[in-house]
Amino acid sequence: MERSAGSSRHRRSRVRPLLGGAVAVVAAGALAVTGLATGAQAAEVNVAKNAGFESGLANWTCSGGSGTTVSSPVHSGTSALKATPAGQDNAKCTQTVAVKPNSTYSLSSWVQGGYAYLGASGTGTTDVSTWTPGSSSWTQLKTGFTTGPSTTSVTVYTHGWYGQAAYFADDVQVTGPDGGGGTDPEPAIPGTPAGLTVGATTTSSVALSWSSVSGATGYTVYRNGTKATTSTGTSATVTGLAADTAYQFAVSATNAAGESVKSATVSGRTAKATDPGGPTTSVPKHAVTGYWQNFDNGAAVQKLSDVPANYDIIAVSFADATTTPGAVTFNLDSAGLNGYTVAQFKADIKAKQAAGKNVIISVGGEKGSVAVNSDASATAFADSVYALIQEYGFNGVDIDLENGLNSTYMTKALRSLSSKAGSGLVITMAPQTIDMQSTSGEYFRTALNIKDILTVVNMQYYNSGSMLGCDGKVYSQGSVDFLTALACIQLEGGLAPSQVGLGVPASTRGAGSGYVAPSVVNAALDCLAKGTSCGSFKPSRTYPDLRGAMTWSTNWDATAGNAWSNAVGPHVHGLP
């Protein structure tokens, strides 16, 4: 979120797809060199290393830093390649493989997303490539090549097309005689996980975490000796439990070779059915969130009592970092807020709560520098936020860290805070669009790690530029499609519809770019919840439990005559 008017704190520029004759000519040229023999010889192996990208980008080199590995989408295993072209870079990723002279090799890969090319080149080798113009599902590209009389290595490659959407690749196969480099060794059964620990508990769930195991691609959690759930990370929450009941938990590590021995068991007890002491105000099924500014940046100066009733969650912006890593405090800017006193502020919080509203403290913002990246800082964060909850009566916390987030330690911090504050704690998040493009991102991981205690993620659909939607296409900010296609990533990536909200500026002055009229917000809400008023992108299903919308800020809304909340508020509350 922005403290300064009209600033653009994380504006990114993405080149839009420019399809035309140039692409068609190049594509035709690519097709002209396909069609070679693809038959493989005896004693065949896959001479590509790290062919499934399970070891990151090991053995692969991507031009211009264009490549990374992601956990979704994947064709098999737990990872795949994601490579993003730019205006002057086609996101070419290469690997040199050892081959045998005068031999025939088949070449294949599974691809998804934007334009994707697959090929091989090398001295004395017939250069080949094949391509697809893009696909929303996994498609296998196949071709082949023959080596020359003195060829001992070739370069296999994937690439996309300039300025087009990112492509994904997985399970590369270069099958033929072993050229002396061998193939990836078969995985060994991983070791037994250590450090199994019980975290936060509710009346029906127990959170667990453990240390990572080298070579593991997943973990299986057992409850009283029976398989309860699985995880690709080092934490999981077992749900569906009885209140005030003790359970025994163990965890094993898995990969393609098999499953490890189970860990030592730990005991965890669910909370009692009554949970006194925590916040008592609940969040409605469909809710509107607004950020209230504890500073004057040119927007209307407000007291909390000035915030309209259309707002269900009011995020006080912002908590301040202290000299202790991870710890935060709050300092009301009485001078900047026309003499607003702490006593009045606390009284206004109670009045809002009496009216059924939630008032939470937001941590971070455009200039926030809170770092939670160790056990000590996680503890300091939880302790200090809980102290603010006790002092001011806040219902919860908002995570708006725009300068990086560590999912391991933020998860620990929020679970610790939840155990202190009780099951009524409201937890919201406001990541930037880039933070929620993949479930492998730290923000997305954190949201999934705390899914059982998370209230809503209000992603900021502004100051963003163009981004990928869940269909692999590029969408520009400021449109219905941008809101719906990006929300789809969260909705299909593991978050419940009730945990997804649309975050937009309240006015053109509230952000550097990405403002949309309230009518566009309402159309996107209807598209996601009811399947109506969609643009060119239409989700494959509806999400009637969608939580609602968020805006930056109540102050900028007031500056514009509360036009945003007067239009969006009733619409959110009228969703099915």
C-alpha positions as CSV (number, residue, x, y, z in Angstrom):
1,M,0.0,0.0,0.0
2,E,1.1,3.5,-0.7
3,R,1.9,6.3,1.8
4,S,2.5,8.9,-1.0
5,A,-0.2,10.1,-3.3
6,G,0.0,8.9,-6.9
7,S,3.3,7.0,-6.5
8,S,4.1,3.8,-8.4
9,R,6.0,1.6,-6.0
10,H,6.2,-1.6,-8.0
11,R,5.2,-0.8,-11.5
12,R,6.3,-3.5,-13.9
13,S,6.0,-3.4,-17.7
14,R,5.1,-6.5,-19.6
15,V,5.0,-6.6,-23.4
16,R,1.7,-7.5,-24.7
17,P,1.3,-10.3,-27.3
18,L,2.0,-8.9,-30.8
19,L,1.0,-11.7,-33.2
20,G,1.3,-11.2,-36.9
21,G,3.1,-11.9,-40.1
22,A,6.6,-12.0,-38.5
23,V,5.6,-14.7,-36.1
24,A,3.9,-16.6,-38.9
25,V,7.0,-16.5,-41.1
26,V,9.3,-17.7,-38.3
27,A,6.8,-20.4,-37.2
28,A,6.7,-21.6,-40.8
29,G,10.5,-21.8,-40.9
30,A,10.5,-23.8,-37.7
31,L,8.0,-26.3,-39.1
32,A,10.1,-26.6,-42.3
33,V,12.9,-28.3,-40.4
34,T,10.9,-30.9,-38.6
35,G,9.9,-34.4,-39.7
36,L,13.2,-36.2,-39.2
37,A,13.5,-39.8,-38.1
38,T,12.5,-40.3,-34.5
39,G,13.2,-44.0,-34.1
40,A,15.5,-44.8,-31.2
41,Q,18.1,-47.5,-31.1
42,A,18.7,-50.4,-28.7
43,A,20.1,-49.8,-25.2
44,E,18.3,-46.5,-25.1
45,V,18.6,-44.1,-22.1
46,N,17.5,-40.6,-21.5
47,V,20.7,-38.7,-21.8
48,A,19.2,-35.4,-20.5
49,K,20.0,-34.6,-16.8
50,N,17.5,-33.1,-14.4
51,A,14.9,-33.7,-17.1
52,G,12.0,-33.1,-14.8
53,F,13.5,-29.9,-13.2
54,E,13.2,-31.6,-9.8
55,S,16.7,-30.1,-8.9
56,G,15.8,-26.6,-9.9
57,L,17.7,-25.4,-12.9
58,A,20.7,-27.7,-12.4
59,N,22.3,-28.7,-15.8
60,W,20.1,-26.0,-17.5
61,T,21.0,-22.5,-18.6
62,C,18.3,-19.9,-19.4
63,S,19.0,-16.7,-21.3
64,G,18.7,-13.4,-19.5
65,G,17.7,-15.0,-16.2
66,S,14.3,-15.8,-17.8
67,G,13.9,-19.3,-16.3
68,T,12.8,-20.5,-12.9
69,T,11.2,-23.7,-11.5
70,V,7.7,-23.8,-10.1
71,S,5.6,-26.3,-8.2
72,S,2.4,-25.6,-10.3
73,P,1.6,-26.4,-13.0
74,V,3.7,-29.6,-13.3
75,H,3.3,-32.5,-15.6
76,S,4.8,-35.0,-13.2
77,G,6.9,-34.8,-10.0
78,T,6.9,-31.6,-8.0
79,S,8.6,-29.1,-10.3
80,A,8.5,-27.8,-13.8
81,L,10.4,-25.1,-15.8
82,K,8.8,-21.7,-16.2
83,A,10.5,-19.3,-18.7
84,T,9.3,-15.8,-19.4
85,P,10.2,-14.1,-22.7
86,A,10.8,-10.4,-23.0
87,G,10.8,-8.0,-25.9
88,Q,14.4,-8.8,-26.8
89,D,14.7,-12.3,-25.3
90,N,12.9,-15.5,-26.2
91,A,13.6,-17.2,-22.9
92,K,15.9,-19.9,-24.3
93,C,16.9,-22.7,-21.9
94,T,19.6,-25.1,-23.0
95,Q,21.5,-28.2,-21.8
96,T,24.5,-29.9,-23.5
97,V,24.1,-33.7,-23.5
98,A,26.6,-36.4,-24.4
99,V,25.6,-38.4,-27.4
100,K,27.0,-41.2,-29.6
101,P,28.2,-40.5,-33.2
102,N,26.1,-41.9,-36.1
103,S,23.1,-42.4,-33.9
104,T,19.4,-41.5,-33.8
105,Y,17.7,-39.9,-30.9
106,S,14.1,-39.0,-30.1
107,L,13.5,-35.7,-28.5
108,S,10.3,-34.8,-26.6
109,S,9.0,-32.5,-23.8
110,W,5.7,-31.6,-22.3
111,V,4.9,-27.9,-22.6
112,Q,2.1,-25.5,-21.5
113,G,1.4,-21.8,-21.6
114,G,2.6,-19.5,-24.3
115,Y,4.5,-20.2,-27.5
116,A,6.9,-23.1,-26.9
117,Y,9.8,-24.4,-29.0
118,L,11.8,-27.6,-28.6
119,G,14.9,-28.4,-30.5
120,A,18.5,-29.7,-30.7
121,S,21.6,-28.4,-32.5
122,G,25.2,-29.5,-32.7
123,T,28.2,-29.9,-35.0
124,G,27.6,-32.7,-37.5
125,T,24.0,-33.0,-36.3
126,T,20.9,-32.3,-38.3
127,D,19.4,-29.3,-36.5
128,V,15.7,-29.7,-35.7
129,S,12.9,-28.0,-33.8
130,T,9.2,-28.2,-33.3
131,W,6.8,-25.8,-31.7
132,T,3.3,-25.1,-30.5
133,P,1.5,-21.7,-30.5
134,G,0.4,-22.1,-26.9
135,S,-1.8,-24.3,-24.8
136,S,-3.8,-24.1,-21.6
137,S,-3.0,-27.8,-20.8
138,W,0.0,-30.0,-21.1
139,T,0.9,-30.8,-24.7
140,Q,3.8,-33.1,-25.7
141,L,6.2,-31.8,-28.4
142,K,8.1,-34.6,-30.3
143,T,10.9,-34.5,-32.9
144,G,14.2,-36.3,-33.4
145,F,17.7,-35.9,-34.7
146,T,20.7,-37.9,-36.1
147,T,24.3,-37.3,-35.0
148,G,27.2,-36.9,-37.3
149,P,30.2,-39.3,-37.6
150,S,32.2,-37.3,-35.0
151,T,29.4,-35.8,-32.9
152,T,29.8,-36.4,-29.1
153,S,27.5,-33.7,-27.7
154,V,24.5,-31.7,-28.8
155,T,22.6,-28.8,-27.3
156,V,18.9,-29.4,-26.6
157,Y,16.8,-26.3,-26.0
158,T,13.4,-24.9,-25.2
159,H,12.4,-21.3,-25.9
160,G,9.3,-19.2,-26.2
161,W,8.6,-16.2,-28.4
162,Y,9.5,-12.5,-27.9
163,G,7.1,-10.6,-25.8
164,Q,4.6,-13.6,-25.5
165,A,3.4,-15.3,-22.4
166,A,5.6,-17.5,-20.2
167,Y,5.8,-21.1,-21.2
168,F,6.2,-24.2,-18.9
169,A,8.2,-27.3,-19.8
170,D,8.6,-30.6,-18.0
171,D,9.8,-34.2,-18.5
172,V,12.3,-33.6,-21.3
173,Q,13.4,-36.8,-23.0
174,V,16.5,-37.2,-25.2
175,T,16.3,-40.9,-25.8
176,G,19.0,-42.9,-27.6
177,P,22.4,-44.6,-27.0
178,D,24.4,-43.5,-24.0
179,G,27.1,-41.1,-25.2
180,G,29.2,-41.6,-22.0
181,G,27.4,-39.2,-19.8
182,G,24.8,-41.6,-18.5
183,T,21.5,-40.5,-17.2
184,D,20.0,-39.3,-14.0
185,P,20.5,-41.9,-11.2
186,E,17.4,-43.6,-9.8
187,P,16.3,-41.8,-6.6
188,A,17.0,-43.4,-3.3
189,I,14.4,-43.7,-0.6
190,P,14.7,-40.5,1.5
191,G,15.6,-40.5,5.2
192,T,13.3,-40.2,8.1
193,P,12.0,-36.7,8.9
194,A,13.2,-35.2,12.2
195,G,12.0,-32.3,14.3
196,L,8.2,-33.1,14.1
197,T,6.5,-30.3,16.2
198,V,3.0,-29.5,17.1
199,G,2.0,-25.9,16.3
200,A,-1.3,-24.1,16.7
201,T,-4.5,-26.0,17.5
202,T,-8.2,-25.3,17.1
203,T,-11.2,-27.4,18.3
204,S,-10.9,-29.4,15.1
205,S,-7.3,-29.1,13.8
206,V,-3.7,-29.5,14.7
207,A,-0.9,-27.8,12.8
208,L,2.4,-29.7,12.4
209,S,5.9,-28.9,11.1
210,W,9.1,-30.8,10.6
211,S,12.6,-30.5,9.1
212,S,13.1,-31.0,5.4
213,V,14.7,-34.3,4.1
214,S,17.1,-34.3,1.2
215,G,15.7,-36.0,-1.8
216,A,12.1,-36.0,-0.6
217,T,9.4,-34.8,-3.0
218,G,6.6,-35.1,-0.5
219,Y,5.6,-36.1,3.0
220,T,2.8,-38.2,4.5
221,V,1.3,-37.4,7.8
222,Y,-0.2,-40.1,10.0
223,R,-2.8,-39.6,12.8
224,N,-2.9,-42.5,15.3
225,G,-1.2,-44.7,12.7
226,T,-3.5,-43.9,9.9
227,K,-2.7,-41.7,6.9
228,A,-4.3,-38.3,7.5
229,T,-2.9,-36.0,4.8
230,T,0.1,-35.3,2.5
231,S,2.2,-32.2,1.9
232,T,4.9,-31.1,-0.5
233,G,6.4,-28.8,2.1
234,T,7.5,-29.2,5.7
235,S,4.2,-28.3,7.4
236,A,0.6,-29.5,7.3
237,T,-2.6,-29.1,9.2
238,V,-4.7,-32.2,10.1
239,T,-8.3,-31.2,10.2
240,G,-11.6,-32.9,11.0
241,L,-10.6,-33.7,14.6
242,A,-12.8,-33.9,17.7
243,A,-12.5,-31.0,20.3
244,D,-10.4,-31.5,23.5
245,T,-8.9,-34.8,22.2
246,A,-5.3,-36.0,22.2
247,Y,-3.9,-37.5,19.0
248,Q,-0.6,-39.1,18.1
249,F,1.1,-37.9,14.9
250,A,4.0,-39.1,12.8
251,V,5.4,-38.1,9.4
252,S,7.3,-39.9,6.6
253,A,9.2,-38.7,3.5
254,T,8.4,-39.9,0.0
255,N,9.8,-39.7,-3.5
256,A,9.7,-41.8,-6.7
257,A,11.7,-44.6,-5.0
258,G,9.4,-45.0,-2.1
259,E,8.5,-44.0,1.5
260,S,10.8,-43.6,4.4
261,V,10.4,-45.0,7.9
262,K,7.9,-42.9,10.0
263,S,9.3,-40.3,12.4
264,A,9.0,-40.6,16.1
265,T,5.4,-39.8,17.2
266,V,4.4,-36.5,18.9
267,S,1.2,-35.9,20.8
268,G,-1.2,-33.0,20.0
269,R,-4.4,-32.1,21.7
270,T,-7.2,-30.1,20.1
271,A,-8.6,-27.0,21.8
272,K,-11.7,-27.2,24.0
273,A,-15.1,-26.3,22.5
274,T,-15.1,-23.0,24.4
275,D,-12.3,-20.6,23.6
276,P,-12.6,-17.5,25.8
277,G,-10.4,-14.5,25.5
278,G,-10.1,-14.1,21.7
279,P,-11.8,-11.5,19.5
280,T,-15.5,-12.1,19.3
281,T,-16.5,-10.2,16.2
282,S,-17.0,-12.4,13.1
283,V,-16.4,-11.5,9.5
284,P,-19.5,-11.7,7.3
285,K,-19.7,-14.2,4.4
286,H,-19.1,-11.4,1.9
287,A,-17.0,-8.6,3.2
288,V,-15.5,-5.2,2.2
289,T,-12.0,-4.3,3.5
290,G,-10.7,-0.8,3.6
291,Y,-7.3,0.5,4.7
292,W,-7.4,3.5,7.1
293,Q,-4.4,5.8,6.9
294,N,-2.6,6.8,10.1
295,F,-0.9,9.7,8.1
296,D,-1.8,12.6,5.9
297,N,-0.7,12.2,2.3
298,G,-3.2,14.5,0.6
299,A,-6.2,12.2,1.0
300,A,-9.1,13.2,3.4
301,V,-8.0,12.9,7.0
302,Q,-10.3,10.6,9.0
303,K,-11.0,9.3,12.4
304,L,-12.1,5.7,12.6
305,S,-15.6,6.9,13.3
306,D,-15.6,8.6,9.9
307,V,-15.2,5.3,8.0
308,P,-18.5,4.4,6.3
309,A,-20.6,1.4,7.5
310,N,-20.1,-0.3,4.1
311,Y,-16.6,-1.4,5.4
312,D,-16.6,-4.7,7.3
313,I,-12.9,-4.9,7.9
314,I,-10.9,-1.8,8.6
315,A,-7.1,-2.2,8.4
316,V,-5.2,0.4,10.4
317,S,-2.2,1.4,8.3
318,F,0.5,0.8,9.5
319,A,2.3,-0.8,12.4
320,D,5.9,0.5,12.7
321,A,9.1,-1.6,12.9
322,T,11.2,-1.4,16.0
323,T,14.9,-2.0,16.6
324,T,14.1,-5.6,17.5
325,P,14.0,-7.8,14.4
326,G,10.4,-8.9,13.7
327,A,8.9,-6.8,16.4
328,V,6.3,-4.0,15.6
329,T,4.6,-1.2,17.5
330,F,1.9,1.4,16.7
331,N,2.2,5.1,17.0
332,L,-1.0,7.1,16.4
333,D,-0.1,10.2,14.3
334,S,-2.2,12.6,16.5
335,A,-0.6,15.7,15.0
336,G,-1.1,14.7,11.4
337,L,-4.7,13.6,12.2
338,N,-5.9,16.9,13.6
339,G,-5.4,16.1,17.2
340,Y,-7.0,12.6,17.2
341,T,-6.1,11.2,20.6
342,V,-5.3,7.6,21.5
343,A,-8.3,7.5,23.9
344,Q,-10.6,8.6,21.0
345,F,-8.9,6.0,18.7
346,K,-9.5,3.2,21.2
347,A,-13.1,4.2,21.8
348,D,-13.7,4.3,18.1
349,I,-12.3,0.8,17.7
350,K,-14.8,-0.4,20.4
351,A,-17.7,1.4,18.7
352,K,-16.9,-0.2,15.3
353,Q,-16.8,-3.6,16.9
354,A,-20.1,-3.0,18.6
355,A,-21.5,-2.2,15.1
356,G,-20.2,-5.6,13.9
357,K,-17.0,-4.4,12.2
358,N,-13.5,-5.7,12.6
359,V,-10.5,-3.4,13.1
360,I,-7.1,-4.9,12.5
361,I,-3.6,-3.7,12.5
362,S,-1.7,-3.7,9.1
363,V,2.0,-4.6,9.0
364,G,4.1,-3.4,6.2
365,G,3.0,-1.1,3.4
366,E,5.1,0.6,0.7
367,K,7.8,1.7,3.2
368,G,7.4,-1.0,5.8
369,S,10.7,-2.8,6.7
370,V,9.5,-5.5,9.0
371,A,11.6,-8.7,8.5
372,V,10.5,-12.1,9.9
373,N,13.2,-14.5,8.8
374,S,14.3,-16.4,11.9
375,D,12.8,-18.2,14.9
376,A,13.6,-15.2,17.1
377,S,12.0,-12.6,14.8
378,A,8.9,-14.9,14.4
379,T,8.5,-14.9,18.1
380,A,9.1,-11.2,18.4
381,F,6.5,-10.6,15.7
382,A,3.8,-12.7,17.3
383,D,4.5,-11.3,20.8
384,S,4.5,-7.7,19.7
385,V,1.3,-8.0,17.5
386,Y,-0.4,-9.8,20.4
387,A,0.6,-6.9,22.7
388,L,-1.0,-4.4,20.3
389,I,-4.2,-6.6,20.2
390,Q,-4.4,-6.5,23.9
391,E,-3.6,-2.7,24.2
392,Y,-5.9,-1.4,21.4
393,G,-8.4,-4.2,21.1
394,F,-7.6,-5.0,17.4
395,N,-9.4,-8.1,16.0
396,G,-6.4,-9.3,14.0
397,V,-3.5,-8.5,11.7
398,D,-3.0,-7.7,8.0
399,I,0.2,-8.8,6.3
400,D,1.2,-6.2,3.7
401,L,4.9,-6.8,3.5
402,E,6.0,-5.5,0.1
403,N,9.8,-6.0,0.5
404,G,9.9,-9.7,0.8
405,L,8.4,-12.4,3.0
406,N,9.8,-15.7,4.3
407,S,7.0,-18.3,4.3
408,T,8.7,-20.6,6.9
409,Y,9.0,-18.0,9.6
410,M,5.9,-16.0,8.8
411,T,3.9,-19.2,9.1
412,K,5.5,-19.8,12.5
413,A,4.8,-16.2,13.6
414,L,1.1,-16.3,12.5
415,R,0.5,-19.7,14.1
416,S,2.0,-18.5,17.3
417,L,-0.1,-15.4,17.2
418,S,-3.2,-17.5,16.6
419,S,-2.5,-19.7,19.6
420,K,-2.2,-16.6,21.8
421,A,-5.2,-14.7,20.4
422,G,-7.7,-17.6,19.9
423,S,-9.8,-18.9,17.0
424,G,-11.5,-15.5,16.5
425,L,-8.3,-13.9,15.2
426,V,-8.8,-12.2,11.8
427,I,-5.8,-12.6,9.5
428,T,-5.7,-10.9,6.1
429,M,-3.0,-10.5,3.5
430,A,-2.4,-8.0,0.7
431,P,0.2,-9.4,-1.7
432,Q,1.2,-7.8,-5.0
433,T,0.2,-9.6,-8.2
434,I,3.6,-11.0,-8.8
435,D,3.5,-12.7,-5.4
436,M,0.5,-14.8,-6.3
437,Q,1.4,-16.0,-9.8
438,S,2.6,-19.4,-8.5
439,T,2.0,-21.5,-5.4
440,S,5.8,-21.7,-5.1
441,G,5.9,-18.0,-4.2
442,E,6.6,-17.1,-0.6
443,Y,3.3,-15.2,-0.1
444,F,1.3,-18.0,-1.7
445,R,3.1,-20.6,0.3
446,T,2.3,-18.6,3.5
447,A,-1.4,-18.4,2.6
448,L,-1.6,-22.1,2.0
449,N,0.4,-22.9,5.1
450,I,-2.1,-21.0,7.3
451,K,-5.2,-21.9,5.3
452,D,-7.0,-23.2,8.4
453,I,-6.7,-19.8,10.2
454,L,-6.6,-17.4,7.2
455,T,-9.5,-15.0,6.7
456,V,-8.9,-13.5,3.3
457,V,-6.1,-12.6,0.7
458,N,-6.9,-9.2,-0.9
459,M,-4.3,-9.2,-3.7
460,Q,-3.4,-5.7,-5.0
461,Y,-4.6,-5.7,-8.6
462,Y,-2.8,-2.4,-9.4
463,N,0.7,-0.8,-9.9
464,S,1.2,-4.1,-11.7
465,G,1.4,-3.9,-15.5
466,S,0.3,-7.1,-17.5
467,M,0.4,-10.5,-15.8
468,L,-0.5,-14.1,-16.6
469,G,-4.0,-15.4,-15.8
470,C,-4.8,-18.9,-14.8
471,D,-5.3,-19.8,-18.5
472,G,-1.7,-18.9,-19.3
473,K,-2.7,-15.8,-21.3
474,V,-1.4,-12.3,-20.6
475,Y,-3.9,-9.8,-19.3
476,S,-3.5,-6.0,-18.8
477,Q,-4.4,-4.3,-15.6
478,G,-7.5,-2.1,-15.5
479,S,-9.9,-4.7,-16.9
480,V,-12.5,-7.2,-15.8
481,D,-10.3,-10.0,-17.3
482,F,-7.3,-8.9,-15.3
483,L,-9.3,-9.2,-12.0
484,T,-11.0,-12.5,-12.9
485,A,-8.2,-14.4,-14.6
486,L,-5.7,-13.5,-11.8
487,A,-8.2,-14.3,-9.1
488,C,-8.6,-17.7,-10.7
489,I,-5.0,-18.6,-9.9
490,Q,-5.7,-18.3,-6.2
491,L,-9.1,-20.0,-6.5
492,E,-7.7,-22.9,-8.3
493,G,-4.3,-22.9,-6.5
494,G,-5.6,-24.1,-3.1
495,L,-7.3,-21.1,-1.4
496,A,-11.0,-21.4,-0.5
497,P,-13.3,-18.9,-2.4
498,S,-14.0,-17.3,1.0
499,Q,-10.3,-16.5,1.3
500,V,-10.1,-14.5,-2.0
501,G,-10.9,-10.8,-2.3
502,L,-10.2,-8.2,-5.1
503,G,-8.0,-5.3,-4.0
504,V,-8.3,-2.1,-6.0
505,P,-7.6,1.6,-5.6
506,A,-10.6,3.7,-4.4
507,S,-9.8,6.5,-6.9
508,T,-7.3,7.4,-9.6
509,R,-5.2,9.2,-7.0
510,G,-5.0,6.1,-4.8
511,A,-2.4,4.3,-6.9
512,G,0.1,4.9,-9.7
513,S,-1.8,2.7,-12.1
514,G,-4.5,0.1,-12.3
515,Y,-7.6,2.0,-11.2
516,V,-10.8,0.5,-12.3
517,A,-14.3,2.0,-12.0
518,P,-16.6,0.5,-9.3
519,S,-18.7,-0.9,-12.1
520,V,-15.7,-3.0,-13.3
521,V,-15.1,-4.3,-9.8
522,N,-18.8,-5.3,-9.5
523,A,-18.7,-7.0,-12.9
524,A,-15.6,-9.0,-11.9
525,L,-17.4,-10.1,-8.6
526,D,-20.4,-11.2,-10.6
527,C,-18.2,-13.1,-13.1
528,L,-16.5,-15.0,-10.3
529,A,-19.5,-15.6,-8.1
530,K,-22.3,-16.0,-10.6
531,G,-20.7,-16.5,-14.1
532,T,-22.2,-13.3,-15.4
533,S,-20.8,-10.0,-16.7
534,C,-17.5,-11.6,-17.7
535,G,-15.1,-10.3,-20.3
536,S,-13.2,-12.5,-22.7
537,F,-12.1,-14.7,-19.8
538,K,-14.8,-16.8,-18.2
539,P,-13.9,-19.2,-15.3
540,S,-14.7,-22.9,-15.8
541,R,-16.9,-22.7,-12.7
542,T,-18.4,-20.2,-10.3
543,Y,-17.3,-19.3,-6.8
544,P,-20.4,-18.1,-4.9
545,D,-18.5,-18.0,-1.6
546,L,-16.0,-15.4,-2.9
547,R,-15.2,-13.2,0.1
548,G,-15.5,-9.7,-1.6
549,A,-13.3,-6.7,-2.3
550,M,-10.7,-4.4,-0.7
551,T,-9.7,-0.9,-1.4
552,W,-6.8,1.5,-0.8
553,S,-8.0,3.5,1.0
554,T,-11.0,4.7,3.0
555,N,-9.3,8.1,2.9
556,W,-9.0,8.2,-0.8
557,D,-12.6,6.9,-1.0
558,A,-13.7,9.8,1.2
559,T,-11.8,12.2,-1.0
560,A,-13.9,11.0,-4.0
561,G,-17.1,11.3,-2.1
562,N,-17.2,7.6,-1.0
563,A,-18.1,6.7,-4.5
564,W,-16.3,3.4,-4.3
565,S,-17.8,2.1,-1.1
566,N,-21.2,3.4,-2.0
567,A,-21.1,1.3,-5.2
568,V,-19.1,-1.7,-4.3
569,G,-20.2,-2.2,-0.7
570,P,-23.9,-3.0,-1.4
571,H,-22.9,-5.1,-4.3
572,V,-20.5,-7.3,-2.2
573,H,-23.1,-7.6,0.5
574,G,-25.7,-8.7,-2.1
575,L,-23.6,-11.5,-3.5
576,P,-25.2,-15.0,-3.3
